[in-house]
Amino acid sequence: MSGGGGWGRVLSAVAVGMVAVLVLLIITAAEDDDSNTPALSGVDLTKIPKLATQMLPVINDVLDRQCPELPAVWVVAEIQAESSWNPKAHSSDSNGGASGLYQINDHNWAAAGGASGQITVPETHLRVGIPWVCTNLRAVTGHLKATGKPTEPLDAMLVCHIAGCGRVTGSATGVPTTGEAGCGSTCVSLINRYLRNVHKFVEDYRTPPVGPAVVTLGGITSTLPAAPAPFAGALTGCTLTDPTSSGCLTAATRYGLSSLVNAFGDFHAGPTLRSAGCWDAHAWNPSSDHAKGEACDLFPGQPGTFAQGEALAAGWRVANWYRTNADALHVKYLIWQGRYWQTGSKDIGDGWGERYDGGGVYDAKSATGGHYDHIHVSYRD
């Protein structure tokens, strides 16, 4: 880390045992070598360093293949805080120091699969370093969800990187205060300064919102996140890894899911969605788009329960975001709150299509069958 990397490396070394334990709990997502789909970057190219601009296609490629829940702008911002995008940056300490864009020490570089002498090569560093950081993100996301700690997963990821994952697991909130998780006042100050720096760079580098900020559909007015970039990938069939299951997704579906994460946060622990499920054999309905890797179900609240209050409002935001950006995301149709919508479908007067009758397969009056607990989105491929 620039401006204090030595302390960060010492703290990481102290907690290396905890990091190793957490890493063993996670299986990093495998690469999908056939993917040609760029991840939505959300990065303002006019503001980021020159090398970051050159490396953005690499960042997007790694994120789309292996870590769609990590926004590209957070990668750019964290590296700026670590090394100021100097690939030859090195911080020395009693443990040998750390090197490269992410300021990774030799032990962790080797553990992540990095080849000796390659840590200062920008593309190689990113292709090794981003999955390493993503492993920590998934570890702390699971820990936060299991314990109910209030820290956002991306912030816990930063704590993990600068001070060791033991600072997350050993603190009451996920960010230690003085005396927690072996963290003294200097340690706490370093962590908080690091969080502030990365947040500042995220805000500086984030693409300004585009497209309609507020829409009214289905009688509901929703303030929407930024519009996604149009899907421009190849049509792949069901060949890409589904991060929500053991199955596969098409390129359009995977891109739509990645865009959702960029817009609303991680569906495992984000503020909008409680959970998501895409590929499924659907033995009771084998013609379902789920079995083709062309559909996802997105739950803003508890499955099996009629969405109410905040969950209902969150569901409408997601549904209206997909409805507004249907062309860009190759959306074929949506089902939500007992309503079916597709481009050109019959409308009963409020912009949200027609009544959903279950298609002879589902009980349209139940919470799940009528899609009152989840948004169904199917994609064209």
N, C-alpha and C positions, 0 to 999 in steps of 0.2 A: 504494500500500500504506500503510495506516495505520501510524504509528510508524516511518517510514523510507522513505516513498514516493519522496522526492527521489533517494536513492541508486539505488533500483530503476529509476527512469526513466533515469538516466544510464547505468546498465549496459545497459538495453535499447537505448538509442540507439547505444551503441558496437557492439552486436551486430546492428543492424538489417539489415545486409547479409546476414548469415548467415540471419536469419529469412526474408528475402525469397527466398533461394535455396531454403530448405526448403519454403516455401509453394508455390513453383512445382512442387514434386515431388508435390503433393497435389491431388486434385480433391475438394472438399467435397461430401458427399452432397446430392443435390437434395431439395427438400421434396416430401412426398407430400401434396398438398392435400386428398385425400379421406380422410385418416386421422382417425378419431374415437377412437383408442385412447390412453388415458393411460399414460405410462411408470410403472413401479413406482418410487415416490419413495424409500422407505427412510428418510424423514425424520421425526423426532419433532416433531410440530407444537406440543407443549407447551414446547419449548425454543428454537426459532428466533425471530429478530426478527419483529416484526409485519409489516413490509414483505415479508420473505421468505415468510411464510405467505400473504400476498395474491398474491405472484408465483409461488407454487409451481405452479399450473396452467399458467402460461406456460412455466416451466422444463420441466415434464413434457412439454408439447406439443412444444417445440423438440427436446428429447432424443429423444423417440420418433420424430419425423420425420427428424431429421438426425444424431443422435449417440447411439445406444442404448448404446454402450460407456462413456459417461461417467455415473457415478452422480450422481443429483440432489443427494445429500448433499455431494458434493465441490464442486458449483457453489455451494451455500449456504455451505459452509465457506470456500472461496477468496474469495468476495465479502466475507464477514465479515472475513477477514484483510486484504483490500485497502481496504475503505471503511467497514467496520462497518455496511453496508447503508444508507449515506447516499448517495442518488442525486446529491446536489450536491457531494460531496466532490471536492476538487481539490488536487493536489500540484504545487507550482511548482518548476521548475528551469531551467537555462540553455537547455533544448530546448523550452520552452513548457509543460512539465508534462503532467499527465494528469488525466482527469476521469471521473466516473460510478462506477457500482457496481464495475466491473472495473478502474477506473483505467487507461483506455486513452488513449494520446496521440492527438493530432489526426491524425497521419500514418497510424497503424494504423486509426483509426476510418474514415477515408476509404477506405483500402485494403480494409477489410472491407465496404464498401458503406454505411456510416453516413451519414445526411444531416446537413448542417451545422445546428447548433443543437439537435440531437435527442439528444446524448450523455447528457444528464442526465434524460431521460424513461425511467423504470424499464423499462417493457415493451419499448420500442424498443431500449434498451441491451441487454437480455437477448437479444432476437431477432437482434441483430447480434453481440453479444459472445460468446455461447455457441458459435455456429459458428466464430468466429475462434479461440477456445480449442481447439475440437475439431480444427481444421485442424492446430494445433501438436501436439495429442495424437497424431494419426495420423502426422504427420511423425516425431516422436520414437519412436513405437512401431515404425515400419519401420526406423529407424536402430538401435534397440536390438536388434531381432531380427536384423538383418543383421550386426551387430558382436559380438553375444553379451555386451554390457555388462549388468551385473547389476541396474542400477537399474530399479525398477518404472515402467511407462509413465506412470502418474498423477503420480509424483514428478518425472519428467523434464518432464512438462507444466508443473509448477509452476516448475521451473528456467527453462524456456523463457519463461514469462510474466514472471517477476520479473527475469531477468538476460539473456535472449536465448537463442535456440536454439543459438548458437555455443558456449555453455558446456556444452551437452550433447554436441554433436558433437566438441568439442575436448578433452574430458576422458576419462580412461581408463575411468571407471565410469559416466559420465552425470551425475554431480554433481562439480563441480571441487574440487580441493584447491588450496592456495595455490601459485601459480605456473602452474597449468594454465589454458589457454584465456583468457589475459590476466586472470586473476582473482587479485587480491591478497588479503591477509588480511581486509580490510574487506568485500570482495566475498563471500568464502567465508562469513564470519560472517553477512552479510545473508541469503544463500541458505539456510544451515542454520537460521537463526531463522525464516525464512518457512516452510520445510518443517515445523518443529516446530509453529508456530502453526496451520497448516492441518490438520495431523494431529490436534491437540488439538480443533479445532472439529469435525472429522469424527467423532471419538469422542463429543463432547458432543452432537451433533445426530443421530447415527445412531439409527434405530428399534431398540429392544431386540429380540433374537430372540424369535420366537413359534412356537408349534407344537412338534411333537416334535423334540427335539435329537438323539436317537439312535433309529435304527430297525434292525431285523434282518429282512432279506428276502433270499431266495436263499441263505440260509446265511451271509450277510455282514452284519456290524454296521457301520453307517455313522453318523458324526456329521454332521448336515446343517446347511446354512445356514438362515437365517430363511425361513419360509414366505412365498410371494408373495401379494400382494393378488389376489383373484379377477379374472379378465378380465371387463371390463364394456363392451367396445367393440361397435361395430356390426359386422355381418357384411358384409364388403366384397368377397369374391371376391379373386382374385389381382391386386391393384391397387397394393400398397405396395412400395417399393423393398426388395430383398433386399441387405443389406450384405455378404453372402458371395459374391454372383455378380452377373451383369448382368441377372438375371431379376426376378421379382415374388414377393410373399408375400401371404397373407391377413392380416387384422388379428390373428386369433388366433395365427397362426404368428409374426408379427412381435412380438407381445406376449410369447409364450413365449421367443423368442430374447432380447428385452430383459431379461426376468426372469432368464434364465440368466446374462447378463452381470452383472447386479446381484448375483446370488448367488455366482458363482464367478470373476468377473473376465473380462477381454477374451479372447475365444476366439482372437485372433491371437497373444497373448503372455501369457495368464494362467497362473497356477500349476497349474490343473487341466486345461484343455483345450489341445491343441496346435493344432487347427484345426477348422473347421466348414464345412459346405456344405449349402445348402438347395435353392433352385430348381435344377432341371436338366431338360433335355428328356427324358432317359432314353429315347432312341430304341429301345433294346432292350426297354423295358418302358413304353410310352407311357401306360398306365393308372396308373402310379406316382403316389403323392401328391406326389412331388417336382415333377412336371410341372404340378401344380395349385397349387404354392406352399403346400402343406399339410404339408410334412415337412422335417426337417433331419437330417443325419448329423453326429455330434459325435465327434471323435477325441481321446482322451486320450493317445495315443501315436503312433507312426509308422504311417501307413496301409499296409496290406498285411502287417502284422506282428501276430501274436497278442499281445494286451496281457498284460504281466506286471508283477510288482512294483508300483511306484508308479502306473504307468499303469493297471493292472488295478484297484487300489484306488480311484483317481480316477474311473474309469469307473463303478464300482459306486456311488460317492457321487452322481454325476450321475443315473444310472438310478434309484436309489432315491429321490432328491429328486423326480424327475418322477413316479415311481410314487406317492409319498406325497401329492403335490400335483396329481394328475391332474384332479380335478374343477375346481379353481381355474384351471388352465391349459388346460382343454378338450382334454386329451390323449386321443386316440382309441386309440392302441396304441403299444407300445414293443417293440423287438427289441434284445437284447444277450446276448452270450455263448451263442449258440445257443438262446436262449429267446425266446418270444413272449408278451407280456402285454397284455391289455385287460380292462376291467371286465367281470366275469362269465365270463371265459375259463376253460377247464378247467385245473386246477392239479395238478401232480404231487407237491405236498406241502410246498413251501418258500416259497410266496407269490409265485413268479415264473412262473406260467402254465405253458405247455406247451412241448415241444421245437419248435424252428423247423426246418422241412424245406426251406426255400427257395422254396416255392410253385411248384415246377416251373420257376422262372426262374433261381435262383441255386444255386451249389454250397455247400450248407450246411456242408460240411467245411472249406472254405477260410476264411482269416482274414477276408476282406471279405464273401464270400457268406454266411457263418454269423454275421456281425456280431460277430466276436471282436476286431476292431480299432476298432469304432465303435458308438455308441449311435444307433439310428434312433428318432426320435420323430415320430409323425404326429398332426395336430391335427384336431379337428372344426371346421367352419366353416358 
